[in-house]
Amino acid sequence: MKRQLTHDDIRAAVYGGAVLGGGGGGFVERGLRTAELALQVGTPELWSADEFAPEELTATVALVGAPAAPDPQVLPTHLLRALELLRRDLPRPLAALHTNENGAETTINGWFHSAMTGLPVIDLACNGRAHPSSQMGAMGLHARDGYRSYQGYAGGKPYAYVEGSVSGRLDATSNVVRRASVEAGGWVGAARNPVEVGYAVQHGAPGAISSAIELGRRFLADGPEGAAAHLGGELAVTGTVRSYRCEQREGLDIGVAVLDDAAGTTLHFVNEYMTLEVGGERKAAFPDLITTFDEAGMPLSSAHVAVGKQVSVLVAPAASLLLSPTMFAPELYAPLEELLGFPFAPAAKVLADA
């Protein structure tokens, strides 16, 4: 199905994305602003994957960086520049774009690009929830023999602006872009990893955007309780933040928040929440969805948690989410486990053949 994205979609997409962001995925205010701008300058379109031939080419549009970085800036012009740099280097034209993940800003990745270029957005994400590393959002391309990654990036305030394009091994090119986000003050827009639509359907999360919109409508109607019920999850705990630590390392927010409840509820995060421990026992671990809400019931990113804030914690099992098989590739968890200092990777699942 082909349809034009409308103003009625914006709040639902952004707030549904914020819930699925699990502490990451960008910020609500910026997501609303970018989506509104997209509809002001053009008519972005959302197409289901079956509108394309399997061999047609799509590419990921994404934001890369640390949400709590002190001085970031990614403008719509930077998003377009990253796409321009990618398209310049590709051996054949793109037919469409898709987002890397669902989040407050990332669910609407591609809307502005679509409005300005006419390329449709596929109702598909590399993952139906937010994730911290580029390789987690690469739909198993790290395991595809001979795959050559192409990535364009741009971002930063005028005194820190960086842009560029890079091609090569997926891990190497992803590290270059992550480092560029640090030099840019914390964030860059990226366009990357062209693949066939058929591959993206097999290895990604088709239907992710319409799913986020549906969740967002439930959240806007019924609050965190409605979102939890929609996802087959629960509001596991409510408490006041007793201690909070967040630092930027390797272009990521690394930290921990501890609540003042009797169970000493503890949340560790690498941009997104990775683990939830209650009473010293692990209650959930990524890719389970762990999302915090503030006292007013609004989604609260890990970067905006602070000592003295009351938070409620939603937990939904991975089985309730649209996920790429990369979420069950334990080798992709190793860098995150090293950053946090403990293991939490899920049991491995065999990636499908490319």
C-alpha positions in Angstrom: 0.0 0.0 0.0 1.1 3.5 -0.8 -0.1 6.5 1.3 0.8 10.0 2.1 2.0 10.7 5.6 -0.2 13.3 7.3 -0.3 15.6 10.3 -2.5 13.0 12.1 0.4 10.6 11.9 3.0 12.9 13.4 2.2 12.7 17.1 1.4 9.0 17.0 4.6 8.2 15.2 6.8 10.3 17.5 5.3 9.2 20.8 5.0 5.6 19.7 8.6 5.8 18.7 9.5 7.4 22.0 8.1 4.4 23.8 9.9 2.0 21.5 13.1 4.1 22.0 13.7 2.4 25.3 15.6 5.3 26.6 17.3 6.2 23.3 16.1 7.0 19.8 16.2 10.8 20.1 13.9 13.3 21.7 10.2 14.0 21.3 10.4 17.8 20.6 13.0 17.4 17.9 11.0 14.5 16.3 7.8 16.6 16.2 9.7 19.5 14.7 11.4 17.5 11.9 8.2 15.7 11.0 6.2 19.0 10.9 8.9 20.5 8.7 8.7 17.5 6.3 5.0 18.1 5.8 5.5 21.8 5.3 8.1 21.4 2.5 6.6 18.5 0.7 4.5 15.3 0.7 6.4 12.4 2.3 5.1 9.0 1.3 5.1 5.7 3.2 5.0 2.5 1.0 4.7 -1.1 2.1 7.6 -3.3 1.0 5.5 -5.2 -1.5 5.3 -2.0 -3.6 8.9 -2.6 -4.7 10.6 -5.3 -6.7 12.9 -7.4 -4.4 16.0 -6.4 -6.3 15.4 -2.6 -6.0 17.8 -0.7 -3.8 17.0 0.9 -0.4 19.3 2.6 2.1 19.1 3.3 5.8 18.8 6.9 7.1 19.8 7.3 10.8 21.1 9.5 13.6 24.4 8.5 15.1 25.7 9.8 18.4 25.3 10.2 22.2 21.9 11.7 23.2 23.4 13.4 26.3 26.2 15.0 24.3 26.6 18.7 25.4 26.8 20.4 22.1 25.1 18.5 19.2 23.3 19.8 16.1 21.8 17.9 13.2 19.7 20.0 10.9 17.4 18.9 8.1 20.1 20.2 5.6 22.6 17.8 7.2 20.2 14.9 6.7 20.0 15.7 3.0 23.7 16.3 2.7 24.4 12.8 4.1 22.0 11.3 1.6 23.6 13.3 -1.2 27.0 12.0 -0.3 25.8 8.4 -0.2 24.0 8.6 -3.6 27.0 10.1 -5.2 29.0 7.0 -4.4 26.5 4.3 -5.2 26.8 2.1 -8.4 23.0 2.3 -9.1 20.1 4.5 -8.0 18.1 4.2 -4.8 14.4 3.3 -5.1 13.5 4.1 -1.4 14.7 4.8 2.1 14.1 3.2 5.4 14.9 4.1 9.0 17.4 2.3 11.2 15.0 2.0 14.2 11.9 3.2 16.1 12.5 6.2 18.4 11.1 9.6 19.0 13.3 11.1 16.3 14.2 7.9 14.4 10.7 6.7 13.6 10.4 9.7 11.4 13.8 9.3 9.8 13.3 9.6 6.1 10.2 11.8 6.1 12.1 15.0 5.4 14.3 13.2 2.8 11.1 11.9 1.1 9.5 15.3 1.1 12.5 16.9 -0.5 13.6 14.1 -2.9 10.5 12.2 -3.8 12.0 8.9 -2.6 9.4 7.0 -0.7 9.9 5.7 2.8 9.4 2.0 3.2 7.2 0.8 6.1 10.2 -1.0 7.5 13.0 -0.4 10.1 16.2 -2.2 10.6 14.8 -2.9 14.0 11.4 -2.2 15.5 13.0 -0.8 18.6 16.0 1.5 19.2 19.5 0.0 19.6 22.9 1.5 20.4 25.2 0.3 17.7 25.3 0.8 14.0 26.0 -2.9 13.4 22.9 -3.9 15.4 21.0 -1.8 12.8 22.7 -3.3 9.8 20.4 -6.3 9.3 23.0 -8.9 9.5 25.3 -7.3 6.9 28.2 -8.0 9.2 27.7 -11.7 8.3 27.1 -11.2 4.6 30.2 -12.3 2.7 31.8 -9.6 0.6 29.4 -6.9 1.5 30.8 -3.4 1.0 29.3 -0.7 3.2 28.8 2.9 1.8 28.0 5.6 4.3 27.5 9.4 4.1 27.4 11.6 7.1 27.0 15.3 8.1 26.3 17.3 11.3 27.5 19.7 13.9 27.3 23.4 14.6 29.2 25.7 12.2 32.4 25.6 14.3 32.3 21.8 14.6 30.6 20.8 11.3 31.9 17.6 9.7 30.7 15.7 6.6 32.1 12.9 4.5 31.6 9.6 2.9 33.3 6.3 3.5 33.2 2.8 2.1 34.7 -0.5 3.1 34.0 -3.1 5.8 30.9 -2.5 7.8 32.7 -2.4 11.2 35.4 0.0 9.9 33.0 2.4 8.2 30.6 2.4 11.2 33.5 3.3 13.5 34.5 6.2 11.2 30.9 7.6 11.4 30.7 7.1 15.1 34.0 9.0 15.5 32.7 11.7 13.3 29.7 12.2 15.6 32.1 12.9 18.5 34.0 15.5 16.4 30.7 17.1 15.4 29.8 17.7 19.1 27.8 14.5 19.6 25.5 13.8 16.6 25.6 13.3 12.8 22.9 12.4 10.3 23.8 9.3 8.3 22.7 7.6 5.1 24.2 4.2 4.8 24.2 0.5 3.8 22.4 0.1 0.6 20.7 -3.3 0.2 18.0 -4.9 -1.9 14.5 -4.5 -0.7 14.0 -8.2 -0.6 17.1 -8.5 1.7 15.7 -5.7 4.0 12.4 -7.5 4.3 14.0 -10.8 5.2 16.5 -9.3 7.7 14.8 -6.2 9.0 11.4 -5.3 10.6 8.8 -4.8 7.9 5.7 -2.9 9.2 7.7 -1.1 11.9 6.5 2.4 11.1 2.8 1.6 11.0 3.3 -0.4 14.2 4.9 2.6 16.0 2.0 4.8 14.8 -0.6 2.3 16.2 1.3 2.1 19.5 1.5 5.9 19.7 -2.2 6.3 19.2 -2.8 3.8 22.1 -0.3 5.7 24.3 -1.8 9.1 23.5 -5.3 7.7 24.4 -4.4 5.6 27.5 -1.0 6.7 28.7 1.8 4.4 29.9 -0.6 1.8 31.1 -2.2 1.6 27.6 1.3 1.3 26.0 2.3 -1.5 28.4 -1.0 -3.4 27.6 -0.5 -2.9 23.9 3.0 -4.4 24.0 2.0 -7.3 26.3 4.2 -5.8 29.0 3.8 -4.1 32.4 4.7 -1.1 34.4 7.1 -2.9 36.6 8.1 -0.3 39.2 7.8 3.4 40.1 10.3 5.3 42.2 12.4 8.4 42.6 15.9 8.5 41.2 18.4 8.2 44.1 21.6 8.2 42.0 22.4 8.8 38.3 25.6 8.6 36.3 26.1 9.2 32.6 29.3 9.7 30.6 30.1 9.8 26.9 32.5 7.1 25.7 33.1 6.1 22.1 30.2 8.3 21.0 27.7 6.7 23.3 26.0 7.5 26.6 27.1 5.0 29.2 25.5 5.0 32.7 23.3 3.8 35.5 20.3 5.0 37.4 19.2 3.7 40.8 15.8 4.2 42.3 15.0 4.8 46.0 12.5 1.9 46.2 13.0 -0.9 48.7 14.2 -3.2 45.9 17.0 -0.8 44.9 15.8 -0.9 41.2 18.8 -0.4 38.9 18.8 0.5 35.2 22.0 0.3 33.2 22.1 1.9 29.7 24.2 2.4 26.6 22.0 5.1 25.1 19.1 2.6 25.4 18.4 0.7 28.6 20.2 -2.6 28.6 19.2 -4.2 31.9 16.7 -3.8 34.7 17.5 -5.2 38.1 15.0 -5.4 40.9 16.0 -6.6 44.3 19.3 -7.7 42.9 17.7 -9.9 40.3 17.7 -9.2 36.6 14.1 -8.6 35.5 14.8 -7.7 31.9 17.7 -7.3 29.5 18.0 -5.9 25.9 16.5 -6.6 23.5 13.5 -6.6 25.9 12.1 -3.1 25.9 12.7 -1.1 29.0 11.3 2.4 28.9 11.1 5.2 31.6 8.2 7.7 32.0 8.3 10.9 34.0 5.8 11.9 36.7 3.4 13.3 34.0 3.5 9.9 32.2 5.6 11.2 29.2 8.4 9.0 27.8 11.7 10.0 29.4 15.0 9.3 27.7 18.0 7.9 29.6 19.8 11.2 28.9 17.1 13.2 30.7 16.9 11.1 33.9 18.1 13.1 36.9 18.4 12.6 40.7 15.1 13.5 42.4 12.8 12.7 39.4 10.0 10.2 39.8 10.0 7.6 37.1 7.9 4.6 36.1 9.5 1.8 34.3 7.8 -0.2 31.5 9.0 -3.6 30.6 7.9 -5.5 27.5 9.4 -8.8 26.3 11.4 -9.1 23.1 8.9 -11.6 21.8 6.3 -8.7 21.6 8.5 -6.5 19.4 9.4 -6.4 15.7 13.1 -7.2 15.8 15.8 -8.0 13.3 17.8 -11.3 13.8 20.8 -9.1 14.7 19.2 -8.6 18.1 20.1 -12.2 18.8 23.7 -12.1 17.4 25.8 -12.3 20.6 29.0 -11.0 18.9 27.3 -7.6 18.5 26.8 -7.4 22.3 30.5 -7.9 23.1 31.4 -4.1 22.8 28.4 -3.1 24.9 29.2 -5.7 27.6 32.7 -4.4 27.7 31.4 -0.8 28.2 29.1 -1.9 31.1 31.5 -4.5 32.5 29.1 -7.4 32.7 27.4 -9.9 30.2 23.8 -9.7 29.2 23.6 -10.9 25.6 20.6 -13.1 24.8 20.8 -16.6 23.5 22.0 -16.8 19.9 19.7 -17.4 17.0 21.0 -18.5 13.7 21.0 -15.6 11.1 19.2 -16.5 7.9 21.3 -16.9 4.8 21.9 -13.7 2.8 
